[in-house]
């Protein structure tokens, strides 16, 4: 995974994918052991989130494919914390007039 020079590190990723239902338990255990939060629904559809991923993402996906027996499509969403200092509060105009 290459990053642009000024791109902040990943704070969170979210993967969605569908696996072989017979191999769901092994994949779920593997991802949970890595520290991902895993939700499985319909017996084989995954929603997995990883806060501050600590490994190469392509490597982890390849290992999940091995557990599944065949590759499958993974949708990956990446989230970056840009800054916590950008929160601005708007003051009530009525309170300003009273002051």
C-alpha positions as CSV (number, residue, x, y, z in Angstrom):
1,X,0.0,0.0,0.0
2,X,1.7,3.2,-1.1
3,X,0.8,6.5,0.2
4,X,1.1,10.0,-1.2
5,X,3.8,12.1,0.7
6,X,1.3,14.2,2.6
7,X,-1.4,11.6,3.1
8,X,-2.1,10.9,6.8
9,X,-1.9,7.3,7.9
10,X,-5.0,5.2,7.9
11,X,-7.0,5.5,11.1
12,X,-9.7,3.0,10.1
13,X,-10.6,0.6,7.2
14,X,-13.9,-1.1,6.5
15,X,-14.1,-4.2,4.4
16,X,-17.3,-5.8,3.0
17,X,-17.2,-9.1,1.3
18,X,-19.0,-12.5,0.9
19,X,-17.2,-15.7,1.5
20,X,-17.9,-19.4,1.3
21,X,-20.3,-20.2,4.1
22,X,-18.5,-23.3,5.0
23,X,-15.3,-21.3,5.7
24,X,-16.9,-18.4,7.5
25,X,-15.9,-19.5,11.0
26,X,-12.2,-19.7,10.1
27,X,-12.2,-16.3,8.3
28,X,-14.1,-14.7,11.2
29,X,-11.6,-16.1,13.8
30,X,-8.6,-15.0,11.8
31,X,-9.8,-11.5,11.4
32,X,-10.9,-11.2,15.0
33,X,-7.5,-12.5,16.1
34,X,-5.9,-9.7,14.1
35,X,-8.0,-7.1,16.0
36,X,-10.7,-6.4,13.5
37,X,-14.3,-5.9,14.6
38,X,-16.3,-8.4,12.6
39,X,-20.0,-8.6,11.9
40,X,-21.3,-11.5,9.9
41,X,-24.8,-11.7,8.5
42,X,-26.7,-14.0,6.2
43,X,-24.1,-16.7,7.3
44,X,-21.4,-15.4,4.9
45,X,-21.5,-11.7,4.4
46,X,-18.9,-9.8,6.3
47,X,-18.6,-6.2,7.5
48,X,-15.2,-5.9,9.1
49,X,-13.6,-2.7,10.5
50,X,-10.0,-2.3,11.6
51,X,-9.0,0.6,13.8
52,X,-5.4,1.7,13.0
53,X,-4.5,-1.3,10.9
54,X,-1.0,-2.6,11.8
55,X,-0.3,-4.9,8.8
56,X,-0.1,-4.6,5.1
57,X,-3.7,-4.8,4.0
58,X,-3.1,-6.6,0.7
59,X,-1.3,-9.3,2.7
60,X,-4.2,-9.8,5.0
61,X,-6.7,-10.0,2.1
62,X,-4.5,-12.6,0.4
63,X,-4.4,-14.7,3.6
64,X,-8.2,-14.5,3.8
65,X,-8.5,-15.6,0.2
66,X,-6.3,-18.7,1.1
67,X,-8.7,-19.5,4.0
68,X,-11.6,-19.2,1.6
69,X,-10.1,-21.4,-1.0
70,X,-10.6,-18.9,-3.8
71,X,-10.3,-15.1,-4.2
72,X,-13.4,-12.9,-3.9
73,X,-14.2,-9.2,-4.3
74,X,-13.5,-7.1,-1.3
75,X,-14.8,-3.5,-1.0
76,X,-12.3,-1.4,1.0
77,X,-13.1,2.0,2.5
78,X,-10.4,4.0,4.1
79,X,-10.8,6.7,6.7
80,X,-8.2,9.3,7.7
81,X,-8.3,11.6,10.7
82,X,-7.5,14.9,9.1
83,X,-7.5,17.0,12.2
84,X,-9.4,17.3,15.5
85,X,-8.9,21.0,15.6
86,X,-11.5,21.8,12.9
87,X,-14.5,21.8,15.1
88,X,-16.0,25.3,15.4
89,X,-19.0,26.2,17.5
90,X,-21.6,28.7,16.3
91,X,-22.8,30.9,19.1
92,X,-26.5,31.7,19.4
93,X,-27.1,35.3,18.1
94,X,-29.6,35.9,20.9
95,X,-27.0,35.2,23.5
96,X,-24.6,37.6,21.8
97,X,-27.2,40.4,21.8
98,X,-27.9,39.9,25.5
99,X,-24.2,40.3,26.3
